[in-house]
Amino acid sequence: MPLNEPEFERRLEECRDMITHSRLSEAEQLLETLIEWASTQEDTNPIPSLNCQNEIARIAIRRGDASKAIEISKNVLETIENAELEYLFGKGVALETIGASFFWRGENDRAVDNYNQALAIWKQVDNQDHIGRCLNNLANIDSTIGRFSEALNRYKEALVIWTSIGDHIGKAACLNNIAIVKQNSGDLLGALQGFRESLEEARGSGNNHAQAIALDNIGWVHAALGAPEQALECFEDAETFFTTENAPDLHIDIAYGKASVLADARRFEESEKVLTIGLTAANQLDSKPLQVAGSFFEGYLDLAQHNLKSARIALENTLEEARAIELVEYILRALIHLVEVDLLEYRASSEEIHLETMEERISEAYSQATKYHQILFLIEIAKLEALLAAANLKFEKAIKGMEFVEQFARERHLLHQARNAEQHLQRLRRMKERTQKQLMHRMEKEQVDEMLDAVKDVQKHFRAKGS
């Protein structure tokens, strides 16, 4: 047990470092000792106790308990105010934690407000590390709601700060987040390189959690590049670097990634098993974004199995909830896959209502993807437009649209998407040729029928004349 203030401060820094490295159970054990000593000082100096409470809140948000983190942090702020303490560091940490908690819950406006208050404090006391943290976290919100240009500027600013002070963990986080922006803009190869740089930086810092994040993201890129086995290998490697208890959000994201890849490979039983694990964990956390993502992947798996009714329910639920929290990625995902459901049902029924709904959803998706420069989604939307034209037997329009998709994808080195478009093109050309032959055959048959009818009319005429 610490016997004096310098020893307390030294061990408190150890605790903070443990939390940064996601060694949460160790941090909790150390905090027990620190809290015991801090409680003996409260009458003369409440700051040690406030510091302990701030670290308890940080552990809570790392474990996904946003409500607990907010409650503790607000108590810290209230104590500082009521005691009229000039303790800006404690206030800044509490505001940061509240911001992180609201972001976790999908309440972005409230998160931004608290992060900005914290940022003002860190600038006032010139704490470069925490300035970098706030900039990075504000950029995360920008990225989530599709403001990629603003996000990129803040990430680069934070990267300069963390590079200058030699913070390898912060640098790894920024490199990872910049790569996510590249991924969203369709630069998959650039994103892959960025995630690998983040992984190397994380290895240099010895931070297992940061390594797991980079590996998880590399897995998602491999999935988008059409390399499912490499994707699954990365997801499994990521799982070796953390425990579920210390990184529940990462555990859930990996489960969703695996479920998606397995569904694409038509390994439906395995996909459902992994997805159930992710959904169960997400529903136990106070995180709306993770729950919205889970709803989407439920619909995705149902669609892959052609369970159209249940796919529609899950995807419409995803769309509604994603709109409520401005989750751009899942607004677009839900719209695109709902169009796929509509297209399948339209082919089966030819009901005009599906046609109108598809056109509305394609228009909305195109508007959103263009606004936020979401290249991968634009490719998917253009592909769906071409398939919709084909469903209406407008093969020239469908083929031109799919040729555009193929060329667009190849120019951006999106070879998986280009190959997919090429396969569609081959089918469309065969469909056009087959339809033309059927039309020609029908026209020939109609001409023959007309000739036979004419002959019959002549025969009737001559019979009537008795010839």
MOUR-V590619 format. One record per residue. N is the residue number from 1. RES is the residue in one letter. OMEGA is omega in degrees with one decimal (NA if undefined). Layout:
BEGIN
n=<N,N>
res=<RES,RES>
omega=<OMEGA,OMEGA>
END
This chain:
BEGIN
n=<1,2,3,4,5,6,7,8,9,10,11,12,13,14,15,16,17,18,19,20,21,22,23,24,25,26,27,28,29,30,31,32,33,34,35,36,37,38,39,40,41,42,43,44,45,46,47,48,49,50,51,52,53,54,55,56,57,58,59,60,61,62,63,64,65,66,67,68,69,70,71,72,73,74,75,76,77,78,79,80,81,82,83,84,85,86,87,88,89,90,91,92,93,94,95,96,97,98,99,100,101,102,103,104,105,106,107,108,109,110,111,112,113,114,115,116,117,118,119,120,121,122,123,124,125,126,127,128,129,130,131,132,133,134,135,136,137,138,139,140,141,142,143,144,145,146,147,148,149,150,151,152,153,154,155,156,157,158,159,160,161,162,163,164,165,166,167,168,169,170,171,172,173,174,175,176,177,178,179,180,181,182,183,184,185,186,187,188,189,190,191,192,193,194,195,196,197,198,199,200,201,202,203,204,205,206,207,208,209,210,211,212,213,214,215,216,217,218,219,220,221,222,223,224,225,226,227,228,229,230,231,232,233,234,235,236,237,238,239,240,241,242,243,244,245,246,247,248,249,250,251,252,253,254,255,256,257,258,259,260,261,262,263,264,265,266,267,268,269,270,271,272,273,274,275,276,277,278,279,280,281,282,283,284,285,286,287,288,289,290,291,292,293,294,295,296,297,298,299,300,301,302,303,304,305,306,307,308,309,310,311,312,313,314,315,316,317,318,319,320,321,322,323,324,325,326,327,328,329,330,331,332,333,334,335,336,337,338,339,340,341,342,343,344,345,346,347,348,349,350,351,352,353,354,355,356,357,358,359,360,361,362,363,364,365,366,367,368,369,370,371,372,373,374,375,376,377,378,379,380,381,382,383,384,385,386,387,388,389,390,391,392,393,394,395,396,397,398,399,400,401,402,403,404,405,406,407,408,409,410,411,412,413,414,415,416,417,418,419,420,421,422,423,424,425,426,427,428,429,430,431,432,433,434,435,436,437,438,439,440,441,442,443,444,445,446,447,448,449,450,451,452,453,454,455,456,457,458,459,460,461,462,463,464,465,466,467>
res=<M,P,L,N,E,P,E,F,E,R,R,L,E,E,C,R,D,M,I,T,H,S,R,L,S,E,A,E,Q,L,L,E,T,L,I,E,W,A,S,T,Q,E,D,T,N,P,I,P,S,L,N,C,Q,N,E,I,A,R,I,A,I,R,R,G,D,A,S,K,A,I,E,I,S,K,N,V,L,E,T,I,E,N,A,E,L,E,Y,L,F,G,K,G,V,A,L,E,T,I,G,A,S,F,F,W,R,G,E,N,D,R,A,V,D,N,Y,N,Q,A,L,A,I,W,K,Q,V,D,N,Q,D,H,I,G,R,C,L,N,N,L,A,N,I,D,S,T,I,G,R,F,S,E,A,L,N,R,Y,K,E,A,L,V,I,W,T,S,I,G,D,H,I,G,K,A,A,C,L,N,N,I,A,I,V,K,Q,N,S,G,D,L,L,G,A,L,Q,G,F,R,E,S,L,E,E,A,R,G,S,G,N,N,H,A,Q,A,I,A,L,D,N,I,G,W,V,H,A,A,L,G,A,P,E,Q,A,L,E,C,F,E,D,A,E,T,F,F,T,T,E,N,A,P,D,L,H,I,D,I,A,Y,G,K,A,S,V,L,A,D,A,R,R,F,E,E,S,E,K,V,L,T,I,G,L,T,A,A,N,Q,L,D,S,K,P,L,Q,V,A,G,S,F,F,E,G,Y,L,D,L,A,Q,H,N,L,K,S,A,R,I,A,L,E,N,T,L,E,E,A,R,A,I,E,L,V,E,Y,I,L,R,A,L,I,H,L,V,E,V,D,L,L,E,Y,R,A,S,S,E,E,I,H,L,E,T,M,E,E,R,I,S,E,A,Y,S,Q,A,T,K,Y,H,Q,I,L,F,L,I,E,I,A,K,L,E,A,L,L,A,A,A,N,L,K,F,E,K,A,I,K,G,M,E,F,V,E,Q,F,A,R,E,R,H,L,L,H,Q,A,R,N,A,E,Q,H,L,Q,R,L,R,R,M,K,E,R,T,Q,K,Q,L,M,H,R,M,E,K,E,Q,V,D,E,M,L,D,A,V,K,D,V,Q,K,H,F,R,A,K,G,S>
omega=<179.3,-179.2,-179.4,-174.0,178.6,179.0,176.7,-178.3,180.0,-177.3,174.5,176.7,175.4,179.7,179.3,179.0,177.5,179.7,178.2,179.9,177.9,172.3,-166.8,-179.3,177.3,180.0,179.9,179.5,179.2,-179.3,178.8,179.2,-177.9,180.0,-179.7,179.3,-177.0,-178.6,179.1,-176.7,-168.5,-177.5,-177.8,-177.1,-178.0,-173.4,178.0,178.9,177.9,178.0,178.6,179.5,177.4,-179.6,175.0,178.8,178.3,177.1,-178.9,-178.5,175.8,-180.0,174.9,179.6,-175.4,-177.9,178.6,-179.0,179.6,-178.3,-178.6,-176.9,177.2,176.1,177.4,-179.9,180.0,179.4,179.5,-178.6,-176.9,-179.9,-179.4,-179.9,172.3,-176.4,-175.0,-179.0,-179.7,178.9,179.8,179.4,-179.5,179.2,177.0,-178.4,176.6,177.0,179.0,-178.3,178.5,176.8,178.0,-178.3,179.9,178.8,-168.1,-178.7,-179.9,176.9,-180.0,-179.4,-178.2,177.3,-179.8,175.8,178.7,-178.8,179.0,178.0,-177.4,176.4,179.3,-178.1,177.9,175.8,-172.5,-179.7,-177.8,171.9,177.5,179.9,-178.3,178.3,179.0,-177.7,174.9,177.2,177.0,178.4,176.6,-178.3,-178.4,-177.4,170.6,178.9,-169.1,179.4,178.0,179.5,-177.3,179.1,-179.4,178.1,-178.5,177.6,177.9,-179.6,177.7,-179.8,-175.6,175.7,-177.0,-179.1,175.6,179.1,-175.9,-179.9,176.9,179.3,178.0,179.7,-179.0,178.8,178.1,-175.8,174.7,177.5,177.5,177.3,177.1,179.0,-179.6,-179.9,175.9,179.3,-174.8,-180.0,175.9,178.0,-179.8,178.2,179.7,178.9,177.9,175.5,177.1,179.4,179.9,178.1,179.2,177.2,179.6,-179.7,-177.1,-177.6,-177.8,-178.9,178.9,176.5,179.7,178.8,-179.3,179.7,177.1,-178.9,175.1,177.0,178.9,179.2,177.7,177.4,179.5,178.4,178.9,178.3,-172.0,-178.4,176.4,178.8,-179.4,178.9,178.5,178.2,-179.1,176.1,-179.7,-176.5,-179.6,-173.9,-178.4,171.6,-178.5,-178.4,-175.4,-178.1,-175.9,-179.8,178.5,176.8,-178.8,-179.4,178.0,177.7,178.3,179.0,178.1,-178.6,-180.0,-179.0,-179.7,177.0,178.2,179.2,179.5,174.1,-166.2,-178.5,178.3,-179.6,-178.8,-179.4,-179.3,-179.8,178.2,177.9,180.0,-179.2,179.8,179.6,-178.9,-178.4,177.3,-177.5,179.0,-176.5,-179.9,179.3,179.5,178.8,176.4,178.0,178.5,177.5,178.6,-175.6,169.2,178.5,179.8,179.5,177.4,179.7,178.8,179.5,-179.5,170.8,-165.8,-177.6,-179.6,176.9,-179.9,-179.1,-178.4,-177.2,176.5,175.5,177.3,-177.2,-179.6,-176.3,178.1,176.9,-176.4,-178.6,176.4,180.0,-169.4,-177.8,-174.8,168.0,-178.8,178.6,-177.7,179.5,-176.9,-177.2,171.8,174.8,177.1,177.1,179.2,-177.5,178.6,179.9,178.4,178.0,-177.9,-171.8,-175.6,178.9,-175.3,-178.2,178.3,179.7,179.6,-179.5,179.4,-178.4,178.2,-177.7,177.2,179.1,179.3,-179.6,179.5,179.6,-179.2,-177.2,177.5,-179.1,-175.3,175.3,-179.7,-171.3,-178.3,178.6,177.3,177.5,180.0,-179.7,179.0,178.1,179.3,176.7,179.7,-179.9,177.1,176.4,179.2,179.1,177.1,176.8,175.1,-169.6,178.4,178.5,-179.3,-178.1,177.6,178.8,-178.7,175.1,176.2,179.7,-178.6,-179.5,-179.9,-179.6,-179.0,179.2,-179.5,176.7,176.7,-169.0,178.8,179.6,178.7,178.6,178.2,178.3,179.1,177.0,176.7,179.6,179.1,179.2,-180.0,179.4,176.9,179.1,179.0,-179.4,-179.6,179.9,178.4,178.5,179.0,179.0,178.2,179.4,179.8,178.9,178.5,179.8,179.0,177.7,177.5,179.4,178.2,178.6,179.3,177.7,179.1,178.1,179.4,178.6,178.3,179.7,178.9,-179.5,-177.5,177.4,-179.8,-180.0,179.3,-178.5,NA>
END
